[in-house]
Amino acid sequence: MKPISWKSHRGNWKYLREQEVELDDLPRGGDPLWAMLYPARYEVGMANLGYQAIISEMRTLGVGVERFFAGRLSRLSVETERSISDFPLISASVAYEPDILTLLSIFREWGISPSSEERESQGQPVFGVGGALSYINPLVFSGMADYVVLGDGENVIVHLVREARQYMRNGDRSKFRRALAEHPSIYVPSLHDRIILRGGRVQKDRNIIDNLDDARGKSLWVAPSSVFGKTVLVELQRGCRRNCSFCTIPSSFGKPRNRSLKRVLEDIRSVSALEGVQVGFISPETGDYPALAELLSAVDSLGAVVSFASLRVDNISEAMIRSLERSGRHSLTVAPEAGNERLRRACGKPFSDDLILERLAMASRMGVRKVKLYFMMGLPGEVASDMDDIARLCGRVSRETGLQVSASVGVFVPKPMTFWEKAGMISGEEARSRKKSLRNLFHDGPGRGCRVSFQEPGEAAIEFAIAWKGLPCDDNLLSQPKGKASLPKPVQEQRDLLLEQLGLLGYH
């Protein structure tokens, strides 16, 4: 089914709502009325399994939860088109640092203060946060959120809903915050910040579900206009056994945990009869799933259509490519990160150019026609000449495998809770210089014939600023126009302070 254009909404959610297929018959309406915001457009938000899973948990508990997204219809819920002004409780699932800018923009559109103190004094809604960013740096929400759910949200929902219902009965926001603070995986900035700023330790832990079979693990809706199209999202894993130097997953998202093959197959069987619907596997690295061979064999016998997210080169197998081909997919996405083995080893991806070419040539022989390669510039230890290797590798892939090659080049941003958390960033001037050089290498050099796109250096600068925003709240870090900022020079004292404060919150 062709996705319906946003222009055809005509001021309501009817068109997208009618496209959706709800996979489980869960309670509708209920108490209390609760807005669940994803600070991006519908297409992106409905491709997030965590967002759908939390809504499922809340509906199971009888909460009147309704969806909100960024865009022209941000004031109206998807379910009933009620105004945001009707909702006394708002939660947001925040996945990436730049989403905070969108969140602030939505609050301005709604006429709601981003300050928790001002919302309380003006009788505005209680606002809470969860999502991937809470695993990494919950302090970024200080001064903004009334509470932050730390880590996996499923085991926190019962406590949160129970106390929210008490709050709706007594109207005592201070008592509500104190009750939430009793949970070991809920951070309440107004109570905990002053302890941390005095150097005191707050005993909080990221909630990590050990047995993923206890989690939902499957999307609640098929949303044809999402970025994944008519896809049922099915979770395979959380956490990661790899230790890539730039990645937050190993340290922030818990030890590697797998859903059982039995549970995954139950989810697939439950939707295999849906016409034109494919299954999208959600995992930090699909190739690391220990029962992958059995899973793909079972999927084939069911006649199900599957898709994978970005694949690690050394995990690409003939069985995976066959599954993609049976699904009618003829493209791959791979993230080498760097154009040469020296930098890839530093990143934690120790595979050679020859291995990349070998696996992509195999994919080409089996019917894959396109590959998208993700790279970063500004990696620690990188020199300007390393840009040549990105173009050279892309050119070799194109010539030696016959694949259509698209390269996407981002700017390395050091993040809290990673091996490279204290690494420096290249300057804005240097980033623009390398971008220009690399573009020329693709236009009239070894990367000729391949497409290339770039992250704007200003966007990386804002991502850096937000990633390292800590206590006390400094709104100046969020005030730069998107895409206009220069890459900041690393301020080591600021980063040391934030890491110390994260440690006091129980993050290491």
C-alpha positions in Angstrom: 0.0 0.0 0.0 1.4 3.4 -0.9 1.9 5.6 2.1 -0.6 8.5 2.3 0.9 11.9 2.0 0.8 14.2 5.0 -0.8 16.8 2.7 -3.9 14.6 2.5 -4.7 14.7 6.2 -7.1 17.6 5.8 -6.6 18.6 9.4 -7.2 15.3 11.1 -5.8 11.8 11.8 -8.5 9.9 10.0 -6.5 8.7 7.0 -3.6 7.3 8.9 -5.8 5.9 11.7 -7.8 4.0 9.1 -4.6 2.5 7.6 -3.5 1.0 10.9 -4.0 -2.6 11.9 -4.1 -3.1 15.6 -2.7 -6.5 16.4 -4.2 -7.1 19.9 -7.6 -6.2 21.3 -6.5 -4.1 24.3 -8.8 -1.8 26.4 -9.5 1.6 25.0 -10.1 4.8 26.9 -9.8 4.5 30.7 -8.3 6.4 33.6 -6.3 8.6 33.9 -6.2 10.4 30.5 -2.6 10.3 29.5 -0.8 11.8 26.5 2.1 9.7 25.1 4.3 11.9 22.9 7.0 10.9 20.4 8.9 14.1 19.5 9.1 13.3 15.8 6.6 12.8 13.0 4.2 9.9 12.9 6.2 8.1 10.3 9.2 7.9 12.6 7.4 7.5 15.9 5.4 4.5 14.7 8.6 2.8 13.8 9.8 2.7 17.4 9.0 -0.6 19.1 9.6 0.8 22.6 7.0 3.5 22.2 4.4 1.0 21.1 5.3 -1.5 23.9 4.8 1.1 26.6 1.5 2.2 25.2 0.5 -1.5 25.2 1.4 -1.9 28.9 -0.5 1.2 29.8 -3.6 0.2 27.9 -3.5 -3.2 29.6 -3.6 -1.4 32.9 -6.7 0.5 31.9 -5.0 3.9 31.3 -6.6 6.3 28.8 -3.4 6.7 26.9 -3.4 8.4 23.5 -0.7 9.1 20.9 0.8 12.5 20.0 3.4 13.3 17.4 5.3 16.3 16.1 3.9 18.1 13.0 0.9 20.0 11.9 -1.4 17.9 14.0 0.7 17.9 17.2 -2.1 19.3 19.3 -4.5 16.4 18.5 -4.3 12.8 19.6 -4.3 10.1 17.0 -6.9 8.0 18.7 -9.8 10.5 19.4 -8.4 13.8 18.1 -8.8 15.3 21.6 -6.8 18.4 22.3 -3.6 18.2 24.3 -5.2 20.7 26.7 -7.5 17.8 27.9 -4.6 15.7 29.2 -3.3 16.3 32.7 -0.4 13.8 32.3 2.1 13.9 29.4 5.0 11.5 28.8 7.6 11.5 26.0 9.8 8.8 24.6 13.1 10.5 23.7 15.5 8.4 21.6 18.1 10.9 20.4 19.6 14.1 21.7 18.2 16.3 18.9 14.7 15.1 19.8 15.0 17.5 22.8 14.9 20.4 20.4 11.7 19.1 18.8 10.3 18.5 22.3 10.9 22.1 23.3 9.3 23.3 20.0 6.2 21.2 20.6 5.9 22.6 24.1 6.0 26.1 22.7 3.3 25.2 20.2 1.2 23.8 23.0 1.7 26.8 25.2 3.2 24.5 27.9 6.2 25.6 29.9 9.3 23.4 29.5 10.1 24.2 33.2 8.8 21.8 35.8 8.5 24.6 38.3 6.6 26.9 36.0 4.2 24.1 35.0 3.4 23.4 38.7 2.9 27.1 39.5 0.6 27.5 36.5 -1.4 24.3 37.0 0.0 22.8 33.7 0.4 19.0 33.1 2.8 16.7 34.8 5.6 15.8 32.4 7.7 12.6 32.4 10.3 11.1 30.2 11.5 7.7 29.2 13.2 6.2 26.1 16.7 5.5 24.9 18.2 8.7 26.1 17.3 8.0 29.7 19.7 5.0 29.6 22.6 7.3 28.7 22.2 10.7 30.3 18.9 11.3 32.3 20.5 14.5 33.7 19.8 16.2 30.4 16.2 16.4 31.5 17.0 18.2 34.7 14.7 21.3 35.1 12.4 20.0 32.4 10.9 16.7 33.5 8.9 16.0 36.7 10.3 12.5 36.5 12.5 10.3 34.3 12.1 6.6 34.0 15.6 5.0 34.0 16.2 2.1 31.6 13.6 -0.5 30.5 10.2 1.0 31.2 8.0 -2.1 31.4 8.7 -2.9 35.1 8.2 0.7 36.1 4.8 1.2 34.6 2.7 -0.4 37.4 4.2 1.9 40.1 3.9 5.0 37.8 0.3 4.3 37.0 -0.7 3.6 40.6 0.8 6.8 41.9 -0.6 8.8 39.0 -4.1 7.7 39.9 -3.5 8.7 43.5 -2.3 12.1 42.2 -5.4 12.6 40.1 -7.5 11.9 43.2 -5.6 14.2 45.6 -4.0 16.8 43.3 -0.9 16.9 45.5 2.0 17.1 43.0 4.7 17.2 45.8 3.3 14.0 47.2 3.2 12.5 43.7 6.9 13.3 43.2 7.9 11.8 46.5 6.0 8.6 45.8 7.6 8.3 42.4 11.0 8.9 43.9 10.6 5.7 46.1 11.0 3.6 43.0 14.6 2.6 42.4 14.4 3.3 38.7 12.7 6.7 38.7 14.7 9.9 38.9 12.9 13.0 40.2 15.0 16.0 39.4 13.3 18.4 41.8 14.2 16.0 44.7 17.4 14.4 43.5 19.3 17.3 41.9 20.0 19.1 45.1 21.5 15.9 46.6 23.7 15.4 43.6 24.8 19.0 43.5 25.9 18.7 47.1 28.0 15.6 46.1 25.6 13.1 47.7 24.8 9.8 46.2 21.3 9.0 45.0 20.6 5.2 45.0 19.1 4.8 41.5 19.5 2.0 39.0 18.6 1.6 35.4 15.8 -1.0 35.3 17.0 -3.9 33.1 14.6 -6.7 32.2 16.7 -9.9 32.5 14.1 -12.2 30.9 13.0 -10.7 27.6 10.2 -13.3 27.3 8.5 -11.3 30.0 8.4 -8.2 27.8 5.9 -7.6 24.9 8.5 -7.8 22.2 6.0 -7.2 19.3 4.5 -4.0 17.9 0.9 -3.2 18.7 0.1 -1.7 15.3 1.0 -2.3 11.7 1.4 1.3 10.4 1.8 1.4 6.6 2.8 5.0 6.6 5.6 4.5 9.1 9.2 4.5 7.7 9.1 0.7 7.8 5.8 0.4 5.9 3.6 -2.6 6.5 5.9 -4.2 9.0 5.4 -5.9 12.4 8.3 -5.2 14.6 9.6 -8.2 16.5 12.3 -7.9 19.1 15.2 -10.4 19.2 17.7 -8.8 21.7 18.6 -6.0 24.0 22.2 -5.1 25.0 25.2 -6.0 23.0 28.3 -8.2 23.5 30.4 -6.0 21.3 32.5 -3.1 22.7 32.6 -0.6 19.9 34.5 2.5 21.2 31.9 5.0 20.1 28.7 3.1 21.1 26.5 3.6 24.2 24.7 0.3 24.0 27.3 -2.0 25.8 27.6 0.2 28.9 24.1 1.8 29.0 21.6 -0.8 27.9 22.5 -3.8 30.0 24.2 -7.1 29.4 23.2 -9.0 26.2 19.8 -10.7 26.5 17.9 -12.7 24.0 14.2 -13.5 23.5 13.7 -17.2 23.2 13.2 -18.7 19.7 9.8 -20.0 20.9 8.5 -16.5 21.8 9.9 -14.9 18.6 8.2 -17.6 16.5 4.9 -17.2 18.4 4.9 -13.5 17.4 5.7 -14.3 13.8 3.0 -17.0 13.5 0.5 -14.6 15.0 0.9 -12.2 12.0 1.9 -14.6 9.2 -1.6 -14.6 7.8 -1.7 -10.8 7.4 -1.6 -10.0 3.7 1.4 -8.0 2.5 2.8 -7.6 6.0 6.5 -8.3 6.7 8.4 -8.9 9.9 11.1 -6.5 10.9 13.7 -7.9 13.4 14.7 -5.4 16.1 18.1 -6.0 17.6 21.4 -4.1 18.1 22.9 -6.7 15.8 20.7 -9.3 14.2 23.6 -11.6 13.3 24.5 -12.0 17.0 21.2 -13.7 17.8 22.2 -17.2 18.8 19.3 -19.0 17.2 19.3 -17.0 14.0 19.8 -20.0 11.7 16.8 -21.9 13.2 14.8 -18.7 13.1 15.4 -18.0 9.4 14.6 -21.6 8.6 11.4 -21.4 10.5 10.5 -18.1 8.8 11.1 -19.6 5.4 8.8 -22.5 6.2 6.1 -20.1 7.3 6.4 -18.1 4.1 7.0 -14.9 6.2 8.7 -11.9 4.7 11.5 -10.4 6.9 13.8 -7.4 7.0 16.8 -6.5 9.0 18.2 -3.3 10.2 21.9 -2.3 9.6 24.1 -5.4 9.5 27.6 -6.0 10.8 29.8 -7.0 7.9 31.3 -10.1 9.5 27.9 -11.4 10.4 26.4 -11.3 6.9 25.6 -14.9 5.8 24.0 -16.6 2.8 21.0 -17.5 5.0 20.4 -13.8 5.7 20.7 -12.8 2.1 18.3 -15.6 1.0 15.8 -14.3 3.5 16.0 -10.8 2.2 15.7 -12.0 -1.4 12.6 -14.1 -0.6 11.2 -10.9 0.9 11.8 -9.1 -2.4 14.4 -6.8 -0.9 17.5 -6.0 -2.9 19.4 -3.6 -0.7 21.7 -3.8 2.3 22.8 -1.3 4.9 26.2 -1.8 6.5 28.3 0.5 8.8 32.1 0.1 8.3 32.5 3.4 10.2 35.9 4.0 8.6 37.6 3.6 5.3 40.6 1.6 6.5 41.3 -1.2 8.9 43.4 0.9 11.3 40.5 3.1 12.2 38.0 0.3 12.1 40.1 -1.6 14.7 40.1 1.5 16.9 36.3 1.7 16.6 35.9 -2.0 17.6 35.1 -3.3 14.1 38.3 -5.3 13.2 37.5 -6.4 9.7 39.5 -5.8 6.6 38.6 -4.3 3.3 38.9 -7.7 1.7 36.2 -9.1 4.1 33.9 -6.2 3.3 34.3 -6.9 -0.4 33.9 -10.7 0.0 30.6 -10.4 1.9 29.2 -7.7 -0.4 30.2 -9.6 -3.5 28.4 -12.7 -2.1 25.3 -10.5 -1.6 25.6 -9.2 -5.1 25.8 -12.7 -6.6 22.6 -13.6 -4.6 20.6 -10.7 -6.0 21.3 -7.7 -3.9 21.6 -4.6 -6.1 22.3 -1.7 -3.7 24.3 -1.1 -0.5 24.3 1.9 1.8 27.6 2.3 3.8 27.8 4.4 6.9 31.0 6.2 7.9 32.1 8.8 10.5 34.7 11.5 10.1 36.6 13.0 13.0 37.3 9.7 14.7 40.1 9.7 17.3 43.4 9.2 15.6 42.0 10.2 12.2 44.1 12.3 9.8 42.9 14.2 6.7 44.2 11.5 4.3 41.9 8.9 5.9 39.1 10.6 3.9 40.7 9.2 0.8 40.2 5.7 2.1 36.4 6.2 2.5 36.2 7.2 -1.2 38.6 4.4 -2.2 36.6 1.7 -0.4 33.3 2.8 -1.8 34.8 2.9 -5.3 36.2 -0.7 -4.9 32.8 -1.9 -3.6 31.1 -0.4 -6.7 33.7 -1.8 -9.2 34.3 -5.2 -7.7 30.8 -6.2 -6.7 28.7 -4.3 -9.2 26.5 -2.9 -6.4 25.1 0.6 -6.5 26.8 2.3 -3.6 25.5 5.1 -1.4 27.7 6.5 1.4 26.5 8.4 4.4 29.1 10.3 6.4 28.4 11.6 9.9 30.6 13.5 12.3 31.9 11.6 15.3 30.4 12.9 18.6 31.8 11.5 21.9 29.0 10.3 24.1 28.8 9.7 27.9 29.1 6.0 28.9 31.4 5.1 26.0 35.1 4.2 25.7 35.7 7.4 23.8 33.6 9.6 26.1 36.5 12.0 26.8 37.8 12.0 23.2 38.0 15.3 21.3 35.9 16.5 18.3 37.3 18.0 15.2 36.6 21.7 14.8 33.8 23.1 12.7 36.3 24.4 10.2 38.1 21.1 9.9 34.8 19.2 9.5 33.8 21.4 6.7 37.2 21.1 5.1 37.1 17.3 5.2 33.5 17.3 3.9 34.6 19.4 0.9 37.6 17.1 0.3 35.5 14.0 0.5 32.8 15.4 -1.8 35.5 16.1 -4.4 36.8 12.5 -4.1 33.4 11.2 -4.9 32.8 13.6 -7.7 36.1 13.2 -9.5 38.2 10.6 -7.7 38.3 7.1 -6.4 34.6 7.3 -5.2 33.4 8.4 -8.6 30.1 6.8 -9.5 29.0 6.4 -5.9 26.5 8.7 -4.1 27.5 10.5 -0.9 25.6 12.5 1.7 26.8 14.2 4.8 25.6 15.2 8.3 25.9 19.0 8.7 28.7 19.9 11.2 26.3 22.2 13.0 23.9 19.4 13.7 26.8 17.4 15.2 27.7 20.5 17.3 24.2 20.6 18.8 24.2 16.9 19.4 27.5 17.2 21.3 26.1 20.1 23.4 23.0 18.3 24.3 24.8 15.0 25.0 27.0 16.7 27.6 24.3 18.9 29.1 24.2 18.3 32.9 23.4 19.9 36.1 22.6 22.7 36.6 20.2 23.3 33.7 21.7 25.6 31.1 19.2 26.4 28.4 21.9 28.2 26.4 23.1 24.8 25.2 19.8 24.3 23.5 19.3 27.8 22.0 21.5 27.5 18.9 19.6 27.3 15.5 19.7 23.9 14.1 22.5 23.4 11.6 24.1 26.8 12.4 26.4 26.0 15.3 30.1 25.4 15.2 31.6 22.3 16.6 32.7 23.1 20.2 36.1 22.6 21.5 36.0 19.9 24.2 35.5 21.3 27.6 37.0 18.6 29.7 36.0 20.1 33.1 32.3 20.1 32.0 32.5 16.5 30.9 34.3 15.4 34.1 31.6 17.1 36.1 28.8 15.5 34.2 30.3 12.0 34.5 30.8 12.5 38.2 27.1 13.5 38.6 26.0 10.5 36.5 28.0 8.4 38.9 26.2 9.9 41.9 23.0 8.9 40.2 24.2 5.3 39.9 25.4 5.5 36.3 29.0 4.3 35.7 
